[in-house]
């Protein structure tokens, strides 16, 4: 072989003959052409699905059959929401005496169904475990004149209907995803008596909180001067705010994925990923609309105004929306990888509402959070891995969460990720403090003051827009023109331009894809041209990511340069005083609350029956540890039912609550009272036998736990032995 004067004897740094390189290049080009045809055909199908979905006002991506029970359009104040009963798949039987589940999806740009568009999902896991399941969905266009307060007040009727259908079941578990999380909470604030455990997944409730250098979405309002922009976009839409604006905001958080990686990954894995890609895009491209007053209320009251965690948010007709009104256990699922609803916003509300964990206990509240360290926002309620782990875990654990003693806990998954699961997932609850919540991300006073300045400016600029600009749109209002212009928005066009019903040229790729599949070749993974392609993709991805990182850094710097400027704050009157009100800082009733709490502890100090004695014993063990296994609660309740078969779950919960508070307050006094009960009623031997039976059923306890249990049992028995 002659020596190439430029490359030497190793063409392309390889030792393969030129004819072999030519063959590899030919294979690569053939594969690339086939992939391109298949890729474009997937884009065609994606566009067709988007057109079909957006034509149907009531479309969903639910993977389960359902029947509608209530339609909000018939309410006195009509809304575009509806309630449906999910029908179990073949081979699955539901028990109407089990706890009903009500699952609600976000209306944050796309249509409903994300909570049940996979077999492994919130809906799928609840049905699989035999629970009756209900779904709160919505139509893609709002009812004319509908406001967000109409939705808040109207949705309560759905939950009342479910409670009416299951009068003899444990109280319903309500699950709200993303924006549906605070809607679910609003319903529970109004009718706390009908709710059981409430789970919110990836749902922001404390909108200003965050960490500098992370989660840039919280700066969006400040970069445009507040909510007046939403009014402008709504006016341009003829009174309708297009959900594509929200979706595009989410997409642009990660331009590397939006502009390149999502498409490249499909292209590179076209033989395996087509169906999964189309399944997700069917939902992602199912765009919806809001009435302009709806989106304005959300932005003014929540995202810019941050009024939800003040305890002072009130509707126009006087309904107070206070998170502290909820009496049910609350579970919040958060992730470090979520840049839309990060832990600082999805869990920070706990620190806003309560000064410390003692206050949570004194108010009789049970709050649980579960932290995933890597999944993104949508994966919190859609990913298969999450569906098999956290979502399944929540369904399995709801009964135990419902009877947890008041306090703040973290639910920790013990089953390693990827491990084959047979039976129940292993998990435990660890007692946490308000400082643990703040460690997830919590504003200092200076940052709060900057956001408070944005809120003040937004209020003034929005007022000016409504008075000076909005009337001109009313004069020249043309809904037909606005509706047609809607279809030319960039995000909608990115779908419709590939639909063959809109672009007939795309029909070509249907035949081309069929031919490509018939002659499909398998490219060798060692092909050097494939490696060049992969390296080029990595370079493009990293380049776009670097641009995004720079953009986010500049955005944060601009935000604080403007809104932390002393002159700007002085102009808007936010330079002095507390920048925001939070109940945790200014609770005037705390002294009275703690006084009543101590009085309740004193009333519950004496042990009055065998069930109280059993739970007192276990509480004494747990007082010396920082965690409680989930399955231990189930075993304890099962044993307690043997002692008192007529008691309800609520009866057991009250006993557990009472014993936990007594032991937390004074373990020594709690043990003395337990001794007095066993001596007086002569139940020491029976109690000891019950405890040992529980420990045997639990099995595999750490040595120190067994030692604690045996030590307490020995103390109880010692006095009896001496007496005899």
C-alpha positions in Angstrom: 0.0 0.0 0.0 1.5 3.4 -1.0 2.0 5.9 1.6 -0.4 8.8 1.6 1.7 12.0 2.0 -1.0 13.7 4.1 -2.4 11.0 6.3 0.4 8.4 6.2 -0.4 4.7 5.8 -3.3 4.8 8.3 -6.2 6.3 6.5 -8.6 8.0 9.0 -6.2 6.9 11.8 -7.1 3.2 11.1 -5.3 0.2 9.7 -8.1 -1.0 7.5 -7.7 -1.1 3.8 -9.3 1.7 1.7 -11.9 -0.7 0.2 -13.0 -1.5 3.7 -13.4 2.1 4.6 -15.4 2.7 1.5 -17.7 -0.2 2.5 -18.1 1.3 6.0 -18.9 4.7 4.5 -21.4 3.2 2.1 -23.1 1.3 4.9 -23.2 4.4 7.0 -24.8 6.5 4.2 -27.4 3.7 3.5 -28.2 3.5 7.2 -28.5 7.3 7.5 -30.9 7.5 4.5 -33.0 4.8 6.0 -33.0 6.4 9.4 -33.9 9.7 7.9 -36.9 8.2 6.1 -38.1 6.5 9.3 -37.4 9.6 11.3 -39.5 11.8 9.0 -42.3 9.3 9.0 -42.4 9.5 12.9 -42.5 13.3 12.6 -45.4 12.8 10.2 -47.3 10.6 12.6 -46.5 13.0 15.4 -48.0 15.9 13.5 -51.1 13.9 12.6 -51.6 12.9 16.2 -51.3 16.6 17.3 -53.9 17.6 14.7 -56.3 14.8 15.8 -55.9 15.5 19.5 -56.4 19.3 19.3 -59.5 18.8 17.1 -61.2 16.9 19.9 -62.0 19.2 22.8 -62.2 16.2 25.3 -59.2 14.2 24.1 -57.0 12.4 26.7 -54.0 10.2 26.6 -55.3 7.8 29.2 -54.3 4.2 28.7 -57.4 3.0 30.6 -61.1 3.0 29.8 -63.3 5.2 31.8 -66.9 6.5 32.2 -67.8 10.1 33.0 -69.8 10.7 36.2 -70.0 14.5 36.4 -69.5 17.3 33.9 -68.6 20.7 35.3 -70.2 22.4 32.3 -73.5 21.8 34.0 -72.6 23.6 37.2 -74.2 26.8 38.2 -70.9 28.4 37.5 -69.7 26.2 34.6 -66.2 24.9 34.3 -64.4 22.8 31.7 -63.5 20.0 34.2 -65.1 16.6 34.6 -65.0 13.5 36.9 -64.7 10.0 35.6 -64.6 6.5 37.1 -61.6 4.5 35.8 -62.5 1.0 34.6 -60.1 -1.8 35.6 -58.3 -3.6 32.9 -59.1 -7.2 32.1 -58.1 -9.6 35.0 -58.1 -6.8 37.6 -60.8 -6.6 40.2 -61.5 -3.6 42.3 -63.1 -3.6 45.8 -65.5 -0.8 46.5 -64.9 -1.1 50.2 -61.2 -0.2 49.7 -59.9 3.3 49.9 -60.9 5.2 46.7 -58.2 7.1 44.8 -58.9 10.4 43.0 -56.1 11.4 40.6 -55.9 14.8 39.0 -53.7 15.9 36.1 -52.1 19.3 35.5 -53.7 21.8 33.2 -50.4 23.6 32.5 -50.3 23.7 28.8 -51.3 20.1 27.7 -54.4 18.0 27.9 -55.2 15.4 30.6 -54.1 11.8 31.0 -50.4 11.9 32.0 -51.2 10.2 35.3 -52.5 7.2 33.5 -51.0 6.9 30.0 -48.8 4.0 31.0 -49.6 0.6 32.6 -47.1 1.5 35.4 -48.6 4.8 36.6 -50.5 6.3 39.5 -53.8 5.0 38.0 -52.4 1.7 37.0 -50.8 1.0 40.5 -54.0 2.0 42.3 -56.1 -0.3 40.1 -53.6 -3.1 40.4 -54.0 -3.0 44.2 -57.7 -3.3 44.0 -58.7 0.3 44.7 -61.6 2.1 43.0 -60.0 4.9 41.0 -61.5 8.2 39.8 -59.9 10.8 37.5 -60.5 14.6 37.3 -59.9 15.6 33.7 -60.7 18.7 31.6 -61.5 19.9 28.1 -58.9 21.7 26.0 -60.9 25.0 25.8 -62.3 26.8 28.8 -66.0 27.6 29.3 -66.6 31.3 28.3 -66.4 33.4 31.4 -64.8 30.7 33.5 -62.5 32.0 36.2 -59.9 30.2 38.3 -62.0 30.7 41.4 -64.9 29.0 39.6 -62.6 26.0 39.2 -61.5 26.1 42.8 -65.1 26.1 44.1 -66.5 23.8 41.4 -64.0 20.9 41.8 -65.1 20.3 45.4 -68.2 18.8 44.0 -66.2 16.0 42.4 -64.6 15.0 45.7 -68.0 15.2 47.4 -69.4 12.8 44.8 -66.6 10.3 45.4 -67.1 10.5 49.2 -70.9 9.9 48.6 -70.1 6.8 46.5 -67.9 5.2 49.2 -69.6 5.9 52.6 -68.2 2.8 54.2 -64.6 3.0 52.8 -61.6 4.7 54.4 -61.5 8.3 53.3 -60.3 8.9 49.8 -56.7 9.4 48.8 -56.3 12.4 46.5 -53.3 12.7 44.2 -52.5 15.9 42.3 -49.8 16.2 39.7 -47.9 19.5 39.1 -50.4 22.3 38.8 -53.2 19.9 39.9 -51.4 19.6 43.2 -52.5 23.0 44.4 -56.0 22.5 43.0 -56.3 19.3 45.0 -55.1 21.2 48.1 -57.7 23.9 47.5 -60.4 21.3 47.5 -59.1 19.8 50.8 -59.0 23.3 52.4 -62.7 23.7 51.7 -63.8 20.2 52.7 -61.1 18.7 55.0 -63.7 16.3 56.5 -64.0 14.1 53.4 -60.3 13.7 52.6 -57.8 11.0 53.6 -54.1 11.2 52.6 -53.3 13.8 50.0 -50.3 13.3 47.7 -48.9 16.1 45.5 -46.2 15.2 42.9 -43.9 17.9 41.5 -46.3 20.6 42.7 -45.0 24.1 43.6 -46.7 25.8 46.5 -44.0 28.2 47.7 -43.2 30.1 44.5 -40.3 32.4 45.5 -38.1 29.9 47.2 -35.0 28.5 45.5 -31.3 28.5 45.4 -29.1 30.9 43.6 -27.4 29.2 40.6 -30.2 26.7 40.2 -33.8 26.6 39.1 -34.0 29.7 36.9 -37.7 29.5 36.1 -38.6 31.4 39.3 -37.0 34.5 37.7 -39.4 34.5 34.7 -41.9 37.0 36.1 -39.3 39.4 37.2 -37.6 39.5 33.7 -40.7 40.8 32.1 -42.0 43.0 34.9 -44.8 40.8 36.1 -48.1 39.5 34.9 -49.0 42.3 32.4 -47.4 40.1 29.7 -49.9 37.4 30.3 -52.7 39.9 29.7 -51.1 41.0 26.5 -50.8 37.4 25.2 -54.3 36.7 26.2 -55.5 39.8 24.4 -53.6 38.7 21.3 -55.5 35.4 21.5 -58.9 37.0 21.6 -59.3 36.5 25.4 -57.7 33.1 25.3 -54.2 32.4 26.7 -52.6 29.6 24.6 -51.0 26.8 26.6 -48.1 26.7 24.1 -46.6 29.7 25.9 -46.2 27.6 29.0 -45.0 24.5 27.2 -42.4 26.6 25.3 -41.2 28.0 28.7 -40.6 24.4 29.9 -38.9 23.5 26.7 -36.5 26.4 26.8 -35.3 25.5 30.3 -33.3 22.8 28.5 -32.6 24.0 24.9 -30.1 21.3 24.4 -32.9 18.7 24.7 -35.6 20.8 23.0 -33.5 21.8 20.0 -31.3 18.8 19.5 -31.1 15.8 21.9 -34.8 14.8 21.8 -34.8 14.6 18.1 -31.3 13.1 17.8 -32.0 10.4 20.3 -35.0 9.4 18.3 -33.0 9.4 15.1 -30.1 7.4 16.7 -32.5 4.8 18.2 -35.2 4.9 15.5 -35.8 1.1 15.5 -36.5 1.0 19.2 -37.8 4.4 20.3 -40.5 5.4 17.8 -43.5 4.1 19.8 -42.2 5.6 23.1 -41.5 8.9 21.4 -44.9 9.1 19.8 -46.6 8.1 23.0 -45.1 11.0 24.9 -45.4 13.5 22.1 -49.1 12.6 21.8 -49.5 14.2 25.2 -46.8 16.9 24.9 -48.4 18.2 21.8 -52.0 18.2 23.0 -52.2 21.9 23.6 -54.9 23.6 25.5 -56.1 27.1 26.3 -57.0 29.3 29.3 -59.3 32.2 29.7 -57.1 35.2 30.3 -58.5 35.9 33.8 -57.6 32.3 34.8 -53.9 32.7 33.9 -53.9 36.2 35.5 -55.2 34.8 38.8 -52.6 32.1 38.8 -49.7 34.4 38.1 -50.9 37.3 40.3 -52.0 35.3 43.3 -49.4 32.4 43.2 -46.4 32.7 41.0 -45.7 36.4 41.4 -47.8 37.2 44.4 -46.8 34.0 46.4 -50.0 34.3 48.4 -50.7 30.6 49.0 -48.4 30.2 51.9 -49.4 33.3 53.7 -52.6 31.8 55.2 -54.4 34.9 54.0 -55.4 33.9 50.4 -59.2 34.5 50.1 -61.6 34.2 47.2 -63.8 37.1 46.2 -66.8 35.7 48.1 -64.8 35.2 51.3 -63.6 31.5 51.2 -60.2 31.4 53.0 -57.7 29.2 51.3 -55.3 28.2 54.1 -53.0 25.2 53.9 -53.3 24.8 57.7 -57.0 24.0 57.3 -56.2 20.6 55.8 -56.4 17.9 58.5 -55.3 14.9 56.4 -51.8 13.6 56.1 -50.0 15.4 53.2 -47.3 13.6 51.1 -45.2 15.7 48.7 -43.0 14.0 46.1 -40.0 16.1 45.1 -36.8 15.7 43.1 -33.4 17.4 42.9 -33.6 16.9 39.1 -36.9 18.9 38.8 -36.1 22.4 37.4 -39.8 23.2 37.0 -41.1 22.4 40.5 -37.9 22.0 42.5 -37.8 20.9 46.2 -37.4 24.4 47.4 -40.9 25.2 46.0 -42.5 21.8 46.4 -41.5 21.3 50.0 -40.6 24.9 51.1 -44.2 25.6 52.0 -43.8 23.4 55.1 -41.2 25.9 56.5 -43.4 28.8 55.4 -46.4 27.5 57.4 -44.8 26.0 60.5 -42.1 27.4 62.8 -40.8 23.9 63.8 -41.7 20.3 63.9 -43.1 20.6 67.4 -45.7 23.0 66.0 -46.6 20.4 63.3 -47.1 17.8 66.1 -49.0 20.2 68.3 -51.4 21.0 65.5 -51.9 17.2 64.9 -50.5 17.4 61.3 -48.7 14.6 59.5 -46.5 15.7 56.7 -44.3 13.3 54.7 -41.9 14.1 51.8 -40.1 11.8 49.5 -37.0 13.0 47.8 -35.7 11.6 44.5 -32.2 12.8 43.7 -32.2 12.7 39.9 -35.5 12.3 37.9 -36.8 15.3 36.0 -40.2 17.0 36.5 -42.3 14.8 34.2 -40.6 11.6 35.4 -42.1 12.3 38.9 -45.4 11.1 37.6 -44.7 9.4 34.2 -41.5 7.5 34.1 -41.6 3.7 34.2 -38.9 3.5 36.8 -40.8 5.9 39.1 -44.0 4.0 38.3 -42.4 0.8 39.6 -40.9 2.4 42.6 -42.1 5.7 44.2 -45.6 5.7 42.7 -46.1 2.1 43.6 -44.7 2.8 47.0 -47.2 5.6 47.7 -50.1 3.3 46.9 -48.7 0.6 49.1 -48.0 3.0 52.0 -51.2 5.1 52.1 -52.9 3.2 54.8 -49.8 3.4 57.0 -49.3 7.1 56.3 -52.9 7.7 57.3 -52.2 6.5 60.8 -48.7 7.9 61.3 -48.4 9.9 64.4 -48.3 13.7 63.8 -45.0 15.0 62.8 -42.6 15.7 59.8 -41.1 12.7 58.1 -39.1 11.7 55.1 -40.2 8.5 53.3 -37.1 6.7 52.3 -37.0 3.8 49.8 -34.9 0.9 51.0 -35.2 -1.3 47.9 -32.2 -0.5 45.7 -33.0 0.9 42.2 -33.1 -1.8 39.6 -33.5 -4.6 42.1 -36.1 -7.2 41.2 -39.2 -6.6 43.4 -41.2 -9.5 44.8 -44.0 -8.4 46.9 -43.8 -5.1 48.8 -41.2 -2.4 48.4 -39.1 -1.8 51.5 -39.3 1.6 53.0 -39.1 3.5 56.2 -40.0 6.9 57.7 -37.3 9.1 59.2 -38.2 11.9 61.6 -37.2 15.3 60.1 -37.0 18.9 61.2 -37.9 22.3 59.6 -34.2 22.8 59.1 -34.1 19.7 56.9 -36.7 21.4 54.7 -34.8 24.6 54.6 -31.7 22.7 53.5 -33.6 21.8 50.3 -33.5 25.4 49.3 -35.0 28.4 51.1 -34.8 32.1 50.5 -33.0 34.6 52.8 -34.5 37.9 53.5 -32.6 39.7 50.8 -33.9 37.3 48.1 -37.5 37.6 49.4 -37.2 41.4 49.2 -36.3 41.2 45.6 -39.3 39.0 44.8 -41.6 41.2 46.9 -40.4 44.1 44.7 -41.3 42.2 41.6 -44.8 41.6 43.0 -45.3 45.2 43.8 -44.2 46.4 40.4 -46.3 43.7 38.7 -49.4 44.9 40.4 -48.8 48.5 39.3 -47.8 47.6 35.7 -50.7 45.2 35.3 -53.1 48.0 36.5 -51.7 50.4 33.9 -52.0 47.8 31.1 -55.6 47.1 32.0 -56.5 50.7 31.9 -54.4 52.0 29.0 -53.9 49.0 26.6 -56.5 46.4 27.1 -59.4 48.6 26.0 -58.0 48.9 22.5 -58.1 45.1 22.1 -61.7 45.1 23.1 -62.5 47.7 20.4 -60.9 45.6 17.7 -61.7 42.2 19.1 -62.1 39.5 16.4 -62.2 36.0 17.9 -62.2 34.3 14.4 -58.9 36.0 13.5 -57.4 35.2 16.9 -58.3 31.6 16.5 -56.7 31.4 13.1 -53.6 33.1 14.3 -53.3 30.6 17.1 -52.4 27.9 14.5 -49.3 29.9 13.4 -47.6 30.0 16.8 -44.1 28.4 16.6 -44.7 25.5 18.8 -47.9 24.5 17.1 -46.2 24.8 13.7 -43.4 22.5 14.8 -46.0 19.8 14.8 -48.5 20.8 12.1 -45.9 21.4 9.4 -45.1 17.7 9.5 -48.8 16.5 9.4 -49.8 15.2 6.0 -53.3 16.6 6.4 -51.6 20.1 6.5 -48.5 19.4 4.4 -49.3 16.8 1.6 -45.6 16.5 0.8 -45.1 14.5 4.0 -47.1 11.6 2.4 -43.9 10.8 0.5 -42.2 9.6 3.8 -44.9 7.1 4.5 -43.9 5.1 1.4 -40.2 5.8 1.9 -40.4 4.5 5.5 -42.1 1.3 4.4 -39.3 0.7 1.8 -36.6 1.5 4.4 -38.1 -1.0 6.8 -38.1 -3.7 4.1 -34.4 -3.2 3.2 -33.2 -2.1 6.7 -29.5 -2.8 7.3 -27.8 -3.2 10.7 -24.9 -0.8 11.0 -21.9 -2.2 12.9 -21.4 -0.2 16.1 -17.7 0.0 15.4 -18.3 2.0 12.2 -16.0 5.0 12.5 -18.5 7.3 10.7 -21.1 6.4 13.3 -18.5 7.4 16.0 -18.0 10.7 14.3 -21.8 11.3 14.3 -22.0 10.4 18.0 -19.1 12.7 18.9 -20.7 15.5 16.8 -24.0 15.1 18.7 -22.2 15.3 22.0 -20.5 18.5 20.9 -23.7 20.1 19.8 -25.5 19.0 23.1 -22.7 20.4 25.2 -22.5 23.6 23.2 -26.2 24.3 23.6 -26.0 23.4 27.3 -23.2 25.8 27.8 -25.3 28.5 26.1 -28.2 27.7 28.5 -25.9 27.8 31.5 -24.6 31.2 30.5 -28.1 32.5 29.8 -29.4 31.3 33.2 -26.4 32.9 35.0 -27.0 36.2 33.2 -30.7 36.1 33.8 -30.2 35.6 37.6 -27.6 38.4 37.7 -29.9 40.8 35.8 -32.9 39.8 38.1 -31.0 40.6 41.3 -29.2 43.7 39.8 -32.6 45.2 39.1 -34.9 44.0 41.9 -32.3 44.0 44.7 -31.3 47.6 43.8 -31.9 49.8 46.9 -33.2 52.6 44.7 -35.7 50.3 42.9 -36.9 48.9 46.2 -37.3 52.4 47.7 -39.3 53.4 44.6 -41.7 50.5 45.1 -41.8 50.8 48.9 -40.3 47.4 49.7 -37.0 48.6 51.2 -38.2 48.3 54.8 -40.2 45.9 56.9 -40.7 42.2 56.4 -40.7 41.4 52.6 -43.3 38.7 53.0 -45.7 37.3 55.6 -45.4 33.7 56.5 -47.3 32.1 59.4 -44.1 30.4 60.6 -42.6 33.8 61.6 -45.7 35.5 63.0 -47.9 33.0 64.6 -49.7 34.9 67.3 -51.5 31.7 68.6 -48.4 29.6 69.2 -48.3 30.1 73.0 -52.0 29.1 73.3 -51.4 26.2 70.9 -48.5 24.8 72.9 -50.5 25.2 76.2 -53.4 23.2 74.8 -50.9 20.6 73.5 -49.4 20.1 76.9 -52.8 19.8 78.4 -53.7 17.1 75.9 -50.5 15.3 76.7 -51.4 15.3 80.4 -54.8 13.9 79.6 -53.3 11.1 77.6 -50.5 10.2 80.0 -52.4 7.4 81.9 -52.7 4.2 79.9 -56.4 3.1 79.8 -56.5 -0.1 77.7 -54.4 -2.9 76.1 -54.2 -1.2 72.7 -52.8 2.0 74.3 -50.3 -0.1 76.2 -49.1 -1.9 73.1 -48.6 1.4 71.2 -47.1 3.0 74.2 -44.5 0.2 74.4 -43.6 0.6 70.7 -43.5 4.4 70.9 -41.0 4.0 73.8 -38.8 1.9 71.5 -39.1 4.3 68.6 -38.3 7.3 70.8 -34.7 5.9 71.0 -34.5 5.6 67.2 -34.9 8.0 64.3 -36.9 5.9 61.9 -40.0 3.6 61.6 -40.3 0.9 59.0 -43.5 1.1 57.1 -44.4 -2.6 57.5 -44.0 -2.3 61.2 -47.0 -0.1 61.3 -49.1 -2.6 59.4 -48.0 -5.4 61.8 -48.8 -3.2 64.8 -52.3 -2.3 63.5 -53.0 -6.0 62.7 -52.0 -7.0 66.3 -54.1 -4.2 67.7 -57.1 -5.4 65.8 -56.7 -8.7 67.5 -56.9 -6.9 70.8 -59.8 -4.6 69.8 -61.5 -6.0 66.6 -64.3 -3.5 66.6 -62.1 -0.4 66.4 -61.8 1.6 63.2 -58.6 2.9 61.6 -59.5 6.4 62.9 -59.6 4.9 66.5 -56.2 3.4 66.0 -54.9 6.7 64.6 -56.0 8.6 67.6 -54.3 6.1 69.9 -51.1 6.2 67.9 -51.2 10.0 67.9 -51.8 10.2 71.7 -49.0 7.7 72.6 -46.5 9.3 70.3 -47.0 12.8 71.8 -46.8 11.4 75.4 -43.6 9.6 74.7 -42.0 12.5 72.8 -42.8 14.8 75.7 -41.4 12.7 78.6 -40.4 9.1 78.0 -39.7 8.4 81.6 -43.2 9.6 82.7 -44.7 7.6 79.8 -42.9 4.4 81.0 -44.0 5.0 84.6 -47.6 5.3 83.5 -47.3 2.1 81.5 -45.9 0.3 84.6 -48.9 1.5 86.6 -51.3 0.1 84.0 -49.6 -3.3 83.9 -49.5 -3.5 87.7 -53.0 -2.3 88.3 -54.7 -4.3 85.5 -52.3 -7.3 85.7 -51.7 -7.1 82.0 -47.9 -7.2 82.1 -47.6 -10.8 81.0 -50.2 -10.4 78.2 -48.5 -7.2 77.0 -45.1 -8.7 77.0 -46.4 -11.7 75.0 -48.0 -9.3 72.5 -44.8 -7.2 72.1 -42.7 -10.3 71.6 -45.2 -11.6 69.0 -44.9 -8.3 67.1 -41.1 -8.4 67.2 -41.1 -12.0 66.0 -43.4 -11.0 63.1 -41.2 -8.1 62.2 -38.1 -10.2 62.2 -34.6 -9.1 61.3 -34.6 -6.1 63.6 -31.2 -4.5 64.4 -29.6 -5.8 67.6 -30.0 -2.4 69.3 -33.7 -2.4 68.7 -34.2 -5.8 70.2 -32.1 -4.7 73.2 -34.3 -1.7 73.7 -37.5 -3.7 73.5 -36.1 -6.4 75.9 -34.9 -3.7 78.3 -38.3 -2.0 78.4 -40.1 -5.3 78.8 -37.7 -6.3 81.6 -38.4 -3.0 83.5 -42.1 -3.7 83.2 -41.8 -7.2 84.4 -39.4 -6.3 87.2 -41.9 -4.5 89.3 -44.5 -7.3 88.8 -42.0 -9.9 89.9 -41.0 -7.9 93.0 -44.6 -7.4 93.8 -45.3 -11.1 93.6 
